[in-house]
Amino acid sequence: MTPIRVRRHSATFHPQSARVIIRPFIPGNSHIVASILSRVLVLSETEADAQLRAILAEFASRHFDIESLLLAHYEKVRPHIAQHPPLSRVRQLLIGALFSGEYALESAALFNPSMVPHPDQTGVPAGGVRFIMSLRATGEGHISSIEFRTGVIAADSTIGVEPVSPFVTVPELVPNPTYRKRSFTVKLQEMGFEDGHAAAVMKPLAETFTLQQLDESMARVRRESRPLNRDFRRALEGFRWLAVSNYEINFSSKLALSERIIFPVSPNESNGIEDARFVRFTDDDGSILYCATYTAYNGRAILPQFIETQDFLHFRVLTLNGGAVQNKGMALFPRRIGGRYSMLSRQDDQNILIMFSDSLHYWSNPQVILRPSEMWESVKIGNCGSPIETEAGWLVITHGVGPMRKYCIGAALLDLDDPTRVIGRLRDPLLCPEGNEREGYVPNVVYSCGSMLHGRDLILPFAMSDTATAIATVSLDDLLANLRPAA
């Protein structure tokens, strides 16, 4: 059998502690908030101005428009300020600074990449392709977010990466997002809210409704249902939780891709947005949608969620529905198969499963297609991103966990028309951690969340021991030749 040619590139992505955002730093105790405010309110205007000047001299160069961020945090504590003459902008900014703190998004790790063609290929040299790479950035408290990088793969598969900006900007949260009634109602039913209160809230709403309309409907039902019992209060809390878990965000088109950060917003992702698997999905009508599944983590439980975008500027973040929405590693196929959507998953934490659906947002009835076979994957296997269409079949890059919790990357081949049928599988790993790839936050791990084809090469970005990210190129012809017939 022909050896598989694997080329490790010099381009690597290391965490940079200097890339920071400003987050609220507000004590939960209102008495402490009041004490802090009292210390700044007694300052003279001259003293306040001097303090603010020193703060801006130290921090302004690290952020885009720091003053708007500080004013936003001032607004969060303004209700704690007793009746007082109007405060000057200087004092408002100083108060905002007292209740703010920098957060280093990637101080701990920059890993678990996925890769897709960029929606804008303007100016790319002949035979090349511009790409977008998503990365899981992890900082203080092990909170994970999604960052982006971009570059160009040349005709000969050499890889150039665009410079990374020192600035990072969180998006604008759309204040009044829209919802799809059918998906919202299905999720309410899965959460156990099928009583009359749910029907009373949802019935007046249109097939597409806004957060404001939902709030107005809940307020109306609340007025008509007094006194409120415990079950109804719980139902209203559930409605609001579901609403804020489905949100929309916008980035300015003036921001470079490396300056855009998707940081946790909803309660169910408060401890992290993990392992986004992006895929360029082409529908039957030719329309393109960039989608990603990811794992939301709130510090206690994990929940698969879904991202949609067409331009990497506007994103919709959605909860998924169905009995198969559990565990990690959901990965969408890049097109429909037989008119239906298809998804890989790993509900049982051991095997790779597949499921089909008429809706992008509802998944059930998974079936096992790949189980651990070789020693290097004998603990468990999973996917390393969405399947890739080749003339020979659906190429699935896998990861396997073996002795000493060592993670290696493998591959399998599924039938194009019936992806429940495995037609090939590597006996030996495609990529194993070597040298300094073994050392990191979680040692002995190589892992990917999504690759892409470029000509006859597989471009495989991979994380090194949950710390940094590298890129390898694999000969597609060698890989297909080595996928042995399934037993």
C-alpha positions as CSV (number, residue, x, y, z in Angstrom):
1,M,0.0,0.0,0.0
2,T,1.3,3.5,-0.9
3,P,2.4,5.5,2.2
4,I,0.2,8.5,2.9
5,R,2.1,11.7,2.3
6,V,1.5,14.1,5.2
7,R,3.1,17.5,5.2
8,R,3.2,19.6,8.3
9,H,3.3,23.3,7.6
10,S,5.2,26.0,9.4
11,A,2.1,28.1,9.9
12,T,1.0,27.8,13.5
13,F,-1.5,29.7,15.7
14,H,-0.4,30.3,19.3
15,P,-2.5,32.0,22.1
16,Q,-1.7,35.6,22.7
17,S,-2.4,36.9,26.1
18,A,-2.4,40.5,24.9
19,R,-5.6,40.0,23.0
20,V,-8.2,41.2,25.5
21,I,-11.8,42.5,25.7
22,I,-13.4,44.5,28.5
23,R,-16.1,42.8,30.5
24,P,-18.3,44.0,33.4
25,F,-16.6,43.5,36.8
26,I,-19.6,44.1,39.1
27,P,-19.9,42.6,42.6
28,G,-23.1,40.7,43.2
29,N,-23.6,42.4,46.6
30,S,-25.4,45.7,46.2
31,H,-23.9,47.1,49.4
32,I,-20.4,46.6,47.9
33,V,-21.5,48.3,44.7
34,A,-22.8,51.2,46.8
35,S,-19.5,51.5,48.7
36,I,-17.5,51.6,45.5
37,L,-19.7,54.3,44.1
38,S,-19.5,56.4,47.3
39,R,-15.7,56.5,46.9
40,V,-15.8,58.0,43.4
41,L,-18.8,60.3,44.1
42,V,-16.8,62.2,46.9
43,L,-14.0,63.1,44.5
44,S,-13.8,66.6,43.1
45,E,-14.2,67.0,39.4
46,T,-10.4,67.7,39.1
47,E,-9.5,64.6,41.0
48,A,-11.9,62.5,38.9
49,D,-10.5,63.9,35.7
50,A,-6.9,63.1,36.8
51,Q,-7.8,59.5,37.7
52,L,-9.6,59.0,34.4
53,R,-6.7,60.5,32.4
54,A,-4.3,58.0,34.0
55,I,-6.7,55.1,33.3
56,L,-7.1,56.0,29.6
57,A,-3.4,56.5,29.2
58,E,-2.8,53.0,30.4
59,F,-5.7,51.1,28.6
60,A,-7.1,53.1,25.7
61,S,-4.6,51.9,23.2
62,R,-5.6,48.3,23.9
63,H,-9.2,48.7,22.7
64,F,-11.4,50.1,20.0
65,D,-13.4,53.0,21.4
66,I,-12.8,52.2,25.1
67,E,-15.1,55.1,26.2
68,S,-18.2,53.5,24.8
69,L,-17.5,50.3,26.7
70,L,-16.9,52.1,29.9
71,L,-20.2,54.1,29.5
72,A,-22.1,50.8,28.9
73,H,-20.8,49.5,32.2
74,Y,-21.7,52.7,33.9
75,E,-25.2,52.2,32.8
76,K,-25.3,48.8,34.4
77,V,-24.6,50.3,37.9
78,R,-26.5,53.6,37.4
79,P,-29.6,52.3,39.2
80,H,-27.5,52.0,42.3
81,I,-26.8,55.7,42.4
82,A,-29.1,57.6,44.7
83,Q,-30.7,60.9,43.6
84,H,-27.8,63.1,42.6
85,P,-27.1,66.0,40.3
86,P,-26.4,64.8,36.8
87,L,-22.9,63.3,36.6
88,S,-20.3,64.6,34.2
89,R,-19.1,62.3,31.4
90,V,-15.7,62.2,33.2
91,R,-17.3,60.8,36.3
92,Q,-19.5,58.4,34.3
93,L,-16.4,57.0,32.5
94,L,-14.5,56.7,35.8
95,I,-17.4,54.8,37.4
96,G,-17.5,52.6,34.3
97,A,-13.8,51.8,34.7
98,L,-14.3,50.8,38.3
99,F,-16.8,48.2,37.2
100,S,-14.8,46.9,34.3
101,G,-12.0,44.5,33.8
102,E,-9.9,43.1,30.9
103,Y,-10.3,39.5,30.0
104,A,-7.6,37.7,28.0
105,L,-9.7,35.5,25.6
106,E,-6.9,33.1,24.5
107,S,-4.4,33.3,27.4
108,A,-4.8,29.6,28.0
109,A,-5.3,28.0,24.5
110,L,-6.1,28.5,20.9
111,F,-7.2,25.2,19.5
112,N,-9.8,22.9,17.9
113,P,-9.9,24.5,14.4
114,S,-12.4,24.2,11.5
115,M,-11.8,25.5,8.0
116,V,-14.1,26.6,5.2
117,P,-13.7,28.6,1.9
118,H,-14.1,32.3,2.5
119,P,-17.3,33.8,1.0
120,D,-15.2,36.5,-0.7
121,Q,-12.6,35.1,-3.2
122,T,-11.9,38.5,-4.7
123,G,-8.2,39.0,-5.7
124,V,-7.1,35.5,-5.0
125,P,-4.4,34.3,-7.4
126,A,-5.3,31.7,-10.0
127,G,-5.5,28.2,-8.5
128,G,-5.7,29.5,-4.9
129,V,-8.5,29.9,-2.4
130,R,-9.0,32.2,0.6
131,F,-10.1,30.4,3.7
132,I,-11.6,31.2,7.1
133,M,-10.5,29.2,10.1
134,S,-12.5,29.1,13.3
135,L,-10.7,28.5,16.6
136,R,-11.7,27.8,20.1
137,A,-10.0,30.4,22.3
138,T,-9.8,29.7,26.1
139,G,-8.9,32.2,28.8
140,E,-9.2,32.8,32.5
141,G,-11.7,30.4,34.2
142,H,-11.6,28.1,31.2
143,I,-14.3,30.1,29.4
144,S,-14.2,29.4,25.6
145,S,-15.2,31.6,22.7
146,I,-15.0,31.5,18.9
147,E,-12.2,33.4,17.1
148,F,-11.4,33.6,13.4
149,R,-8.3,33.7,11.2
150,T,-8.0,34.0,7.4
151,G,-5.4,33.3,4.8
152,V,-4.8,32.0,1.3
153,I,-3.9,28.5,0.1
154,A,-1.9,28.8,-3.1
155,A,-2.1,26.6,-6.1
156,D,0.7,24.4,-4.8
157,S,-1.0,24.2,-1.4
158,T,1.4,26.4,0.4
159,I,-0.4,28.4,3.1
160,G,-0.2,32.1,3.8
161,V,-1.9,33.5,6.9
162,E,-3.1,37.1,7.2
163,P,-1.6,39.1,10.2
164,V,-3.5,38.9,13.4
165,S,-4.8,42.2,14.7
166,P,-3.9,43.1,18.3
167,F,-7.5,44.2,18.8
168,V,-10.6,42.1,19.6
169,T,-14.2,43.3,19.5
170,V,-17.4,41.6,20.7
171,P,-20.4,41.9,18.4
172,E,-23.5,44.0,18.9
173,L,-26.3,41.8,20.3
174,V,-29.5,42.4,18.3
175,P,-32.0,43.7,21.0
176,N,-35.1,42.3,19.4
177,P,-34.3,39.1,17.5
178,T,-36.8,37.0,15.6
179,Y,-37.9,33.4,16.3
180,R,-39.6,30.7,14.2
181,K,-42.7,29.6,16.0
182,R,-42.6,25.9,15.0
183,S,-39.1,25.4,16.3
184,F,-39.8,27.5,19.5
185,T,-42.9,25.5,20.2
186,V,-41.2,22.1,19.7
187,K,-38.4,23.1,22.1
188,L,-41.0,24.2,24.7
189,Q,-42.6,20.8,24.5
190,E,-39.2,19.1,24.9
191,M,-38.7,21.2,28.0
192,G,-42.0,20.0,29.4
193,F,-44.1,23.1,28.8
194,E,-47.2,21.7,27.1
195,D,-49.9,23.1,29.4
196,G,-52.5,25.8,28.7
197,H,-50.2,28.6,29.7
198,A,-47.8,27.7,26.9
199,A,-50.6,27.6,24.4
200,A,-52.0,30.9,25.6
201,V,-48.6,32.6,25.1
202,M,-47.8,31.1,21.7
203,K,-51.2,31.0,20.0
204,P,-51.4,34.8,19.2
205,L,-47.9,34.9,17.8
206,A,-47.2,34.8,14.0
207,E,-45.1,32.1,12.4
208,T,-42.1,34.5,12.8
209,F,-42.2,36.7,15.9
210,T,-39.9,39.0,17.8
211,L,-38.7,39.0,21.4
212,Q,-40.8,42.1,22.1
213,Q,-43.9,40.3,20.8
214,L,-43.1,37.3,23.0
215,D,-42.7,39.5,26.0
216,E,-46.0,41.3,25.3
217,S,-47.8,38.0,25.0
218,M,-46.3,36.7,28.2
219,A,-47.2,40.0,30.0
220,R,-50.8,39.6,28.7
221,V,-51.2,36.0,29.9
222,R,-49.6,37.0,33.2
223,R,-52.2,39.7,33.8
224,E,-55.0,37.4,32.9
225,S,-53.8,34.5,35.1
226,R,-53.4,36.1,38.5
227,P,-52.7,34.9,41.1
228,L,-49.6,33.2,39.6
229,N,-48.9,29.7,40.7
230,R,-45.5,28.1,40.9
231,D,-45.9,26.1,37.7
232,F,-46.8,29.2,35.7
233,R,-43.8,31.1,37.1
234,R,-41.6,28.2,36.1
235,A,-43.1,28.2,32.6
236,L,-42.5,31.9,32.1
237,E,-38.9,31.5,33.3
238,G,-38.5,28.7,30.8
239,F,-39.9,30.8,27.9
240,R,-37.4,33.6,28.7
241,W,-34.5,31.1,29.0
242,L,-35.3,29.7,25.6
243,A,-35.7,33.1,24.1
244,V,-32.3,34.4,25.3
245,S,-30.6,31.1,24.2
246,N,-31.6,32.0,20.6
247,Y,-30.1,35.2,19.6
248,E,-28.6,37.3,16.8
249,I,-25.3,39.2,16.7
250,N,-23.8,41.7,14.2
251,F,-20.2,42.7,13.6
252,S,-19.1,45.9,11.8
253,S,-17.9,45.3,8.3
254,K,-14.9,47.5,9.1
255,L,-13.5,44.8,11.5
256,A,-11.0,42.3,10.2
257,L,-11.9,38.7,10.7
258,S,-9.3,38.3,13.5
259,E,-10.9,41.2,15.3
260,R,-14.3,39.4,15.6
261,I,-15.0,37.3,18.7
262,I,-18.1,35.3,19.5
263,F,-18.2,35.3,23.3
264,P,-20.8,33.5,25.4
265,V,-24.1,35.4,25.6
266,S,-26.9,33.0,26.8
267,P,-27.1,31.3,30.2
268,N,-26.6,27.8,28.8
269,E,-23.2,28.8,27.3
270,S,-22.0,31.0,30.3
271,N,-18.9,28.8,30.7
272,G,-18.0,28.4,27.1
273,I,-18.7,28.0,23.4
274,E,-16.7,24.9,22.6
275,D,-15.6,23.1,19.4
276,A,-17.5,24.9,16.6
277,R,-17.6,22.7,13.5
278,F,-18.2,25.1,10.5
279,V,-19.3,23.8,7.1
280,R,-20.2,25.5,3.9
281,F,-23.7,24.1,3.2
282,T,-25.0,24.2,-0.3
283,D,-28.8,23.7,-0.6
284,D,-30.6,22.1,-3.5
285,D,-31.4,25.5,-5.0
286,G,-27.7,26.5,-5.0
287,S,-28.0,28.9,-2.0
288,I,-25.0,28.9,0.4
289,L,-25.2,29.0,4.2
290,Y,-22.3,28.7,6.5
291,C,-23.3,26.6,9.5
292,A,-21.7,25.4,12.7
293,T,-22.6,23.1,15.5
294,Y,-21.0,23.8,18.8
295,T,-21.2,22.7,22.4
296,A,-22.7,25.2,24.9
297,Y,-21.4,24.7,28.5
298,N,-22.9,26.4,31.6
299,G,-20.5,24.8,34.1
300,R,-22.8,21.9,34.8
301,A,-24.3,20.6,31.6
302,I,-23.5,20.6,27.9
303,L,-25.9,21.3,25.1
304,P,-25.4,21.2,21.3
305,Q,-26.3,24.4,19.6
306,F,-26.3,25.8,16.0
307,I,-24.9,28.9,14.3
308,E,-26.0,30.2,10.9
309,T,-24.3,33.0,8.8
310,Q,-23.9,34.0,5.2
311,D,-21.2,36.6,5.6
312,F,-19.5,36.1,9.0
313,L,-20.9,39.5,10.0
314,H,-24.4,38.6,11.0
315,F,-24.9,35.4,12.9
316,R,-28.0,33.6,14.2
317,V,-27.4,31.3,17.3
318,L,-30.1,28.7,17.8
319,T,-31.0,25.9,20.1
320,L,-31.5,22.5,18.4
321,N,-34.6,20.2,18.9
322,G,-35.1,16.5,19.0
323,G,-34.2,13.5,21.2
324,A,-30.7,13.2,19.6
325,V,-29.6,16.7,20.6
326,Q,-27.2,15.6,23.3
327,N,-23.5,15.0,24.0
328,K,-20.8,16.4,21.7
329,G,-19.6,16.2,18.2
330,M,-22.5,16.9,15.9
331,A,-21.3,17.6,12.3
332,L,-23.5,18.5,9.4
333,F,-23.0,17.1,5.9
334,P,-22.4,19.9,3.4
335,R,-25.5,19.2,1.3
336,R,-28.7,17.3,1.4
337,I,-28.7,13.6,0.6
338,G,-31.9,12.3,-1.0
339,G,-33.6,15.5,-0.2
340,R,-32.8,15.3,3.6
341,Y,-30.3,16.9,5.9
342,S,-27.7,14.5,7.4
343,M,-25.7,14.8,10.5
344,L,-22.9,12.8,12.3
345,S,-23.0,12.6,16.1
346,R,-21.8,10.7,19.1
347,Q,-24.7,10.4,21.6
348,D,-23.2,7.4,23.4
349,D,-19.6,8.8,23.9
350,Q,-18.1,5.8,22.2
351,N,-19.3,5.5,18.6
352,I,-20.0,7.6,15.5
353,L,-23.7,7.8,14.6
354,I,-25.6,9.2,11.7
355,M,-29.1,10.7,11.6
356,F,-31.3,12.3,8.9
357,S,-33.9,15.1,9.1
358,D,-36.3,17.3,7.1
359,S,-35.2,20.2,9.3
360,L,-31.8,21.7,10.1
361,H,-32.9,22.2,13.6
362,Y,-34.6,18.9,14.6
363,W,-32.7,15.7,15.1
364,S,-33.7,12.2,16.3
365,N,-33.3,8.5,15.7
366,P,-29.5,8.2,15.3
367,Q,-27.9,5.0,14.3
368,V,-24.4,3.7,14.8
369,I,-22.2,3.5,11.7
370,L,-18.6,3.3,13.2
371,R,-17.4,1.6,16.3
372,P,-13.9,1.5,17.8
373,S,-11.9,-1.1,15.8
374,E,-8.1,-0.6,16.3
375,M,-6.2,-0.3,19.6
376,W,-5.4,3.4,19.0
377,E,-9.1,4.2,19.0
378,S,-10.3,1.5,21.4
379,V,-11.6,3.9,24.1
380,K,-13.8,5.9,21.8
381,I,-14.1,7.5,18.4
382,G,-15.7,10.6,17.0
383,N,-15.7,12.9,14.0
384,C,-13.2,15.7,13.3
385,G,-15.7,17.8,11.5
386,S,-18.2,17.6,8.7
387,P,-17.8,14.9,6.0
388,I,-16.1,16.0,2.8
389,E,-17.5,14.9,-0.6
390,T,-15.1,13.1,-2.9
391,E,-15.6,11.1,-6.1
392,A,-15.0,7.9,-4.0
393,G,-17.4,8.7,-1.2
394,W,-17.9,10.9,1.9
395,L,-14.5,11.3,3.5
396,V,-14.9,11.4,7.3
397,I,-11.9,12.6,9.3
398,T,-12.1,10.9,12.7
399,H,-10.4,11.0,16.1
400,G,-9.7,8.0,18.2
401,V,-8.8,7.8,21.8
402,G,-6.6,4.9,22.9
403,P,-4.2,3.9,25.7
404,M,-3.0,6.7,28.0
405,R,-5.8,8.9,26.6
406,K,-3.8,9.5,23.5
407,Y,-5.8,11.2,20.7
408,C,-5.0,10.4,17.1
409,I,-6.7,11.3,13.8
410,G,-7.9,8.7,11.4
411,A,-10.3,8.5,8.4
412,A,-13.3,6.6,7.0
413,L,-15.2,6.6,3.8
414,L,-19.0,6.5,3.5
415,D,-21.1,5.7,0.4
416,L,-22.2,8.9,-1.4
417,D,-25.9,7.9,-1.8
418,D,-26.2,5.9,1.4
419,P,-23.8,7.3,4.1
420,T,-25.0,4.7,6.6
421,R,-22.8,2.3,4.6
422,V,-19.1,2.4,5.5
423,I,-17.0,1.5,2.4
424,G,-13.5,2.2,3.7
425,R,-11.5,2.8,6.9
426,L,-7.9,3.4,7.8
427,R,-6.3,0.7,9.9
428,D,-3.6,3.0,11.2
429,P,-3.8,6.6,12.3
430,L,-3.4,9.4,9.7
431,L,-1.9,11.7,12.3
432,C,-0.5,11.2,15.8
433,P,1.0,13.7,18.3
434,E,4.7,14.0,17.7
435,G,7.5,16.0,19.5
436,N,6.2,19.2,20.9
437,E,2.7,18.4,19.7
438,R,2.5,16.1,22.7
439,E,3.0,18.8,25.3
440,G,0.3,21.2,26.4
441,Y,-2.8,21.8,28.5
442,V,-4.1,18.3,27.7
443,P,-1.0,16.2,26.6
444,N,-0.9,13.7,23.8
445,V,-3.7,15.1,21.7
446,V,-4.2,16.0,18.0
447,Y,-7.7,17.1,17.2
448,S,-9.6,18.9,14.4
449,C,-13.1,20.3,14.0
450,G,-13.1,20.5,10.2
451,S,-10.9,20.2,7.1
452,M,-11.3,21.3,3.4
453,L,-10.2,20.0,0.0
454,H,-7.9,22.1,-2.2
455,G,-7.4,20.3,-5.5
456,R,-6.1,16.9,-4.7
457,D,-4.9,17.9,-1.2
458,L,-6.8,17.6,2.1
459,I,-6.0,20.7,4.2
460,L,-6.2,19.5,7.8
461,P,-5.9,22.1,10.6
462,F,-5.3,20.4,13.9
463,A,-5.0,21.3,17.6
464,M,-1.8,20.3,19.5
465,S,-2.6,19.1,23.0
466,D,-5.4,21.7,23.5
467,T,-2.9,24.6,23.4
468,A,-2.1,25.8,19.9
469,T,-3.0,25.0,16.3
470,A,-1.1,23.8,13.2
471,I,-1.9,22.8,9.7
472,A,-1.1,19.6,7.7
473,T,-1.6,18.8,4.0
474,V,-2.5,15.2,3.1
475,S,-2.5,13.8,-0.4
476,L,-6.1,12.9,-1.2
477,D,-5.1,10.2,-3.7
478,D,-2.9,8.5,-1.1
479,L,-5.6,8.7,1.5
480,L,-8.3,7.2,-0.7
481,A,-5.9,4.4,-1.8
482,N,-5.3,3.5,1.8
483,L,-8.9,3.3,2.9
484,R,-9.2,-0.4,3.2
485,P,-12.5,-2.2,2.4
486,A,-14.8,-2.3,5.4
487,A,-14.9,-5.6,7.1
